[in-house]
């Protein structure tokens, strides 16, 4: 038999084998998805039978958020400070890994846990007729802070706004910033990411049905009662040490019920009451 015919036969055998293996993978994935869907349906029925109303469209389709870590980048901090308060800046190390940057338009103080404060002159206030939300977001973007407006009041001369940080569309529940402005200038206080997060390896989460059951168990442990779960928002909370330069983002479910708001750690399964 000619070599070309042998080679053709071998190639076709490999193609058929690969198609067969691909079919097995697709079949197993379909089976796994079906089993998880059935588990979710059974969990919803279980909760409804115990007096907790939960519509399937309230539940996230999958567990997409994973633990993240961010390292503090001092060089990036200085460049952000220069853009915000006008560079070049004077850098003062205040101890405890706190730095103050002073420029022509004000000062910014940054801490290793992400907390910060900013003081700017009156010229930094929103212009007459300028939308407060757009102005506040543009101001915070200079600190690598992408946020959503929670509340605001006032006008171009005097007022306040509160924003929460968002990273890749997921809210950071304990990262809020208050922006206040008046004739004396603009003041910002709050918390921000200290660097660009990256996924932590070997820290897998749980399935959606397991998270729902952990939430149910947690409510019983807390001694709380609810009759309906209204909303579930996949989110993050940040954790920092006093002397370290690493910030950890823990994935959580922000759960709103008819009687209270809760936070479920989707790695440990622990449920706690939330004020966010």
C-alpha positions as CSV (number, residue, x, y, z in Angstrom):
1,X,0.0,0.0,0.0
2,X,1.3,3.4,-0.9
3,X,2.6,5.6,1.9
4,X,0.1,8.4,1.0
5,X,-2.9,6.1,1.4
6,X,-1.5,4.9,4.8
7,X,-1.1,8.5,5.9
8,X,-4.6,9.3,4.8
9,X,-6.1,6.4,6.7
10,X,-4.1,7.3,9.9
11,X,-5.3,10.9,9.6
12,X,-8.9,9.8,9.3
13,X,-8.5,7.5,12.3
14,X,-7.2,10.3,14.4
15,X,-10.1,12.6,13.3
16,X,-12.7,10.0,14.1
17,X,-11.0,9.3,17.5
18,X,-10.9,13.0,18.3
19,X,-14.6,13.4,17.3
20,X,-15.5,10.5,19.5
21,X,-13.6,11.9,22.5
22,X,-15.1,15.4,21.9
23,X,-18.6,13.7,21.9
24,X,-17.8,12.1,25.3
25,X,-16.7,15.5,26.8
26,X,-19.8,17.2,25.5
27,X,-22.0,14.4,26.8
28,X,-20.3,14.6,30.3
29,X,-20.6,18.4,30.4
30,X,-24.3,18.2,29.4
31,X,-24.9,15.6,32.1
32,X,-23.1,17.8,34.7
33,X,-25.2,20.8,33.7
34,X,-28.4,18.8,33.9
35,X,-27.5,17.5,37.3
36,X,-26.7,20.9,38.6
37,X,-29.9,22.3,37.1
38,X,-31.9,19.6,38.8
39,X,-30.1,20.2,42.1
40,X,-30.9,23.9,41.8
41,X,-34.6,23.2,41.1
42,X,-34.7,20.8,44.1
43,X,-33.1,23.4,46.3
44,X,-35.6,26.1,45.3
45,X,-38.5,23.7,46.1
46,X,-36.9,22.8,49.5
47,X,-36.7,26.5,50.4
48,X,-40.3,27.2,49.3
49,X,-41.5,24.3,51.3
50,X,-39.9,25.8,54.4
51,X,-41.6,29.2,53.9
52,X,-38.9,31.0,52.0
53,X,-40.1,32.2,48.6
54,X,-37.4,32.3,45.9
55,X,-37.9,32.7,42.2
56,X,-35.4,31.0,40.0
57,X,-34.6,34.2,38.1
58,X,-33.3,35.7,41.3
59,X,-30.6,33.1,41.6
60,X,-27.2,33.6,39.7
61,X,-26.7,31.2,36.8
62,X,-23.2,30.2,38.0
63,X,-20.5,31.0,40.5
64,X,-18.3,33.3,38.4
65,X,-16.4,35.2,41.1
66,X,-13.2,33.7,42.6
67,X,-10.8,35.0,45.3
68,X,-8.4,37.7,44.1
69,X,-5.3,39.4,45.5
70,X,-3.9,42.8,44.8
71,X,-0.4,44.1,45.6
72,X,0.2,47.7,46.4
73,X,2.1,49.6,43.7
74,X,3.7,52.8,45.1
75,X,4.9,54.0,41.8
76,X,1.4,53.8,40.4
77,X,0.1,55.6,43.5
78,X,2.4,58.5,42.9
79,X,1.4,58.9,39.3
80,X,-2.2,58.8,40.2
81,X,-1.6,61.5,42.9
82,X,0.1,63.7,40.4
83,X,-2.8,63.5,38.0
84,X,-5.3,64.3,40.9
85,X,-3.5,67.1,42.8
86,X,-1.1,68.4,40.1
87,X,2.4,67.2,39.7
88,X,5.2,67.0,40.5
89,X,4.2,66.1,44.0
90,X,6.0,66.2,47.4
91,X,6.0,62.8,48.9
92,X,5.9,62.4,52.7
93,X,6.2,59.0,54.4
94,X,4.0,59.3,57.5
95,X,4.8,55.9,59.0
96,X,2.6,52.8,59.1
97,X,2.9,52.6,55.3
98,X,0.9,55.9,54.9
99,X,2.0,58.3,52.3
100,X,0.9,61.9,51.7
101,X,1.3,63.5,48.3
102,X,1.1,67.3,48.0
103,X,0.7,69.0,44.7
104,X,-0.3,72.4,43.4
105,X,-4.0,71.7,43.7
106,X,-4.2,69.9,47.0
107,X,-3.1,66.8,49.0
108,X,-3.9,63.1,48.9
109,X,-3.1,60.6,51.7
110,X,-3.1,56.9,50.9
111,X,-2.9,53.9,53.3
112,X,-1.9,50.3,52.7
113,X,-5.4,49.0,53.5
114,X,-6.9,51.1,50.6
115,X,-8.3,53.9,52.8
116,X,-7.6,57.4,51.6
117,X,-8.4,61.1,52.0
118,X,-8.1,63.9,49.5
119,X,-8.3,67.7,49.9
120,X,-8.6,69.8,46.7
121,X,-9.2,73.5,46.2
122,X,-12.5,75.1,45.3
123,X,-11.7,75.1,41.6
124,X,-12.1,71.3,41.6
125,X,-15.9,71.7,42.3
126,X,-18.3,70.7,39.6
127,X,-19.0,73.4,37.0
128,X,-22.4,75.1,37.0
129,X,-24.9,72.7,35.2
130,X,-22.5,69.8,35.3
131,X,-24.0,66.4,36.3
132,X,-22.8,65.5,39.7
133,X,-22.5,61.8,39.0
134,X,-20.4,62.3,35.9
135,X,-18.2,64.8,37.7
136,X,-17.6,62.6,40.7
137,X,-16.9,59.5,38.6
138,X,-14.3,61.5,36.5
139,X,-12.7,62.7,39.7
140,X,-12.4,59.3,41.2
141,X,-11.2,57.7,38.0
142,X,-7.9,59.6,38.6
143,X,-7.5,57.2,41.5
144,X,-8.3,54.1,39.4
145,X,-11.7,54.1,41.1
146,X,-14.6,52.9,38.9
147,X,-17.8,53.4,40.9
148,X,-21.6,53.6,40.9
149,X,-23.5,56.4,42.5
150,X,-25.4,55.4,45.7
151,X,-26.7,58.8,46.7
152,X,-26.1,62.5,46.1
153,X,-27.5,65.9,47.1
154,X,-26.7,69.6,46.4
155,X,-25.6,71.7,43.5
156,X,-22.4,73.0,41.9
157,X,-21.7,75.2,44.9
158,X,-22.2,72.8,47.8
159,X,-23.2,69.1,48.1
160,X,-22.2,65.5,48.6
161,X,-22.1,62.2,46.8
162,X,-21.5,58.6,47.9
163,X,-20.1,56.1,45.4
164,X,-19.3,52.4,45.7
165,X,-16.3,50.9,43.8
166,X,-16.9,48.3,41.1
167,X,-14.3,45.9,39.7
168,X,-15.2,44.1,36.5
169,X,-18.9,44.8,37.1
170,X,-18.8,43.3,40.6
171,X,-19.5,45.7,43.5
172,X,-16.8,45.9,46.3
173,X,-19.2,46.2,49.2
174,X,-16.8,47.8,51.7
175,X,-15.3,50.2,49.2
176,X,-17.3,53.4,49.5
177,X,-16.2,57.0,48.9
178,X,-17.9,60.1,50.2
179,X,-17.3,63.2,48.1
180,X,-18.1,66.6,49.7
181,X,-17.7,70.1,48.2
182,X,-18.4,73.7,49.3
183,X,-16.7,77.1,49.1
184,X,-13.7,75.7,50.9
185,X,-13.0,73.0,48.3
186,X,-13.5,69.3,47.7
187,X,-12.9,66.5,50.2
188,X,-12.9,62.8,49.5
189,X,-12.7,60.0,52.0
190,X,-13.1,56.3,51.5
191,X,-11.5,53.1,50.4
192,X,-10.1,51.9,47.1
193,X,-8.2,49.0,45.5
194,X,-4.5,49.2,46.1
195,X,-3.6,47.5,42.9
196,X,-4.8,45.4,40.0
197,X,-6.3,42.1,41.4
198,X,-5.3,38.7,40.1
199,X,-7.0,35.3,40.7
200,X,-5.8,33.2,43.7
201,X,-5.0,29.7,42.6
202,X,-6.3,26.6,44.2
203,X,-9.2,28.3,45.9
204,X,-12.3,27.0,44.2
205,X,-15.8,28.0,45.3
206,X,-19.0,26.2,45.7
207,X,-22.0,25.4,43.5
208,X,-25.1,27.6,43.4
209,X,-27.3,25.0,45.1
210,X,-24.7,24.6,47.9
211,X,-24.5,28.4,48.4
212,X,-28.3,28.5,48.7
213,X,-28.3,25.8,51.3
214,X,-25.5,27.5,53.2
215,X,-27.6,30.7,53.2
216,X,-30.5,28.8,54.6
217,X,-28.3,27.2,57.3
218,X,-26.8,30.5,58.1
219,X,-30.2,32.1,58.7
220,X,-31.1,29.4,61.1
221,X,-27.8,29.8,62.9
222,X,-28.3,33.5,63.3
223,X,-31.9,32.9,64.5
224,X,-33.3,35.1,61.7
225,X,-36.5,34.5,59.9
226,X,-37.5,35.6,56.4
227,X,-40.3,34.7,54.0
228,X,-38.7,35.8,50.7
229,X,-35.3,36.3,49.0
230,X,-35.7,39.3,46.9
231,X,-32.2,39.8,45.3
232,X,-28.8,38.1,45.1
233,X,-25.9,40.2,43.9
234,X,-22.5,38.5,43.4
235,X,-20.0,40.9,44.9
236,X,-16.6,41.2,46.7
237,X,-15.4,42.3,50.1
238,X,-11.8,43.3,50.7
239,X,-9.5,42.2,53.5
240,X,-6.2,43.8,54.4
241,X,-3.6,43.6,57.2
242,X,-2.3,46.6,59.1
243,X,1.3,46.1,58.0
244,X,1.1,44.2,54.8
245,X,0.9,45.4,51.2
246,X,-1.6,42.8,50.0
247,X,-5.4,43.2,49.7
248,X,-7.5,40.1,49.3
249,X,-10.9,40.1,47.6
250,X,-13.4,37.5,48.9
251,X,-16.3,36.6,46.6
252,X,-19.7,36.9,48.4
253,X,-23.4,36.9,47.7
254,X,-25.1,40.1,48.8
255,X,-28.5,38.8,49.7
256,X,-31.6,41.0,50.2
257,X,-34.6,39.4,51.9
258,X,-37.9,40.8,53.1
259,X,-36.5,41.2,56.6
260,X,-32.8,42.0,56.2
261,X,-29.6,42.1,54.2
262,X,-26.9,39.4,54.4
263,X,-23.5,38.5,53.1
264,X,-22.6,34.9,52.2
265,X,-18.9,34.1,51.7
266,X,-19.1,31.8,48.7
267,X,-15.7,30.1,49.7
268,X,-16.3,29.3,53.3
269,X,-20.1,29.3,53.3
270,X,-20.4,31.6,56.3
271,X,-23.4,33.9,56.4
272,X,-23.4,37.2,58.2
273,X,-25.6,40.2,58.5
274,X,-24.7,43.1,56.3
275,X,-25.1,46.8,56.6
276,X,-24.0,47.5,53.0
